[in-house]
C-alpha cells in the first residue's frame, strides 16, 4: 500500500529535483534514497540483483583473477 506524504524543501532543492530527476520520478527517487535507512537492506535480494548484471560480474571476475597473483607473491 502506498501512502501520500507532504514534505517541505528549500526552493532550490525543489527546482533541482524537477530539473535532474524529473517531475514524475521524484517519489521513486526519494523512496530509493530513504528506504535503506528505515527498512534495511535485503542482502540476499541485493546480491541476486547484482549477479544478474552480466557486465558487472565480468568486470568483477576479471578483477578477482588479476589480483590472485598478488596474494601468491605475499610473504607469510
C-alpha positions as CSV (number, residue, x, y, z in Angstrom):
1,X,0.0,0.0,0.0
2,X,1.3,3.5,-0.8
3,X,0.8,6.5,1.4
4,X,0.9,10.1,0.4
5,X,3.4,12.4,2.3
6,X,3.9,16.1,2.2
7,X,7.4,17.4,2.8
8,X,8.9,20.9,2.8
9,X,12.1,21.6,0.8
10,X,14.1,24.7,0.1
11,X,13.1,26.2,-3.3
12,X,16.5,25.5,-5.0
13,X,16.3,21.8,-3.9
14,X,12.8,21.5,-5.2
15,X,13.8,23.0,-8.5
16,X,16.8,20.8,-8.7
17,X,14.7,17.7,-8.2
18,X,12.5,18.7,-11.1
19,X,15.4,19.5,-13.3
20,X,17.6,16.5,-12.5
21,X,15.1,13.7,-11.6
22,X,12.0,14.8,-13.4
23,X,8.6,15.7,-12.1
24,X,7.1,12.2,-12.4
25,X,10.2,10.4,-10.8
26,X,10.6,12.4,-7.6
27,X,8.7,10.0,-5.3
28,X,10.6,7.0,-6.6
29,X,13.9,8.8,-6.3
30,X,13.3,9.9,-2.7
31,X,12.0,6.5,-1.7
32,X,15.1,4.8,-3.1
33,X,17.3,7.1,-1.0
34,X,15.3,6.7,2.2
35,X,14.4,3.0,2.1
36,X,17.7,1.5,3.2
37,X,17.8,3.9,6.2
38,X,14.4,3.0,7.5
39,X,13.8,-0.6,6.4
40,X,17.2,-2.1,6.0
41,X,18.6,-4.0,3.0
42,X,17.6,-7.5,2.0
43,X,21.2,-8.6,1.3
44,X,20.2,-11.8,-0.5
45,X,18.0,-9.9,-2.9
46,X,20.7,-7.3,-3.4
47,X,23.3,-9.9,-4.2
48,X,20.8,-11.7,-6.5
49,X,20.2,-8.4,-8.4
50,X,24.0,-7.7,-8.6
51,X,24.6,-11.2,-10.0
52,X,22.1,-10.5,-12.8
53,X,24.3,-7.6,-14.1
54,X,26.5,-9.5,-16.6
55,X,28.8,-6.6,-17.3
56,X,29.5,-6.0,-13.6
57,X,30.0,-9.7,-13.0
58,X,32.5,-10.0,-15.9
59,X,34.4,-7.0,-14.5
60,X,34.4,-8.5,-11.0
61,X,35.7,-11.8,-12.3
62,X,38.5,-10.0,-14.3
63,X,39.5,-8.1,-11.2
64,X,39.5,-11.2,-9.0
65,X,41.6,-13.2,-11.4
66,X,44.1,-10.3,-11.8
67,X,44.6,-10.0,-8.0
68,X,45.1,-13.7,-7.4
69,X,48.7,-13.3,-8.4
70,X,49.2,-10.6,-5.8
71,X,48.4,-13.0,-3.0
72,X,50.7,-15.6,-4.4
73,X,53.7,-13.2,-4.1
74,X,53.0,-12.3,-0.4
75,X,55.4,-13.5,2.2
76,X,53.9,-15.4,5.1
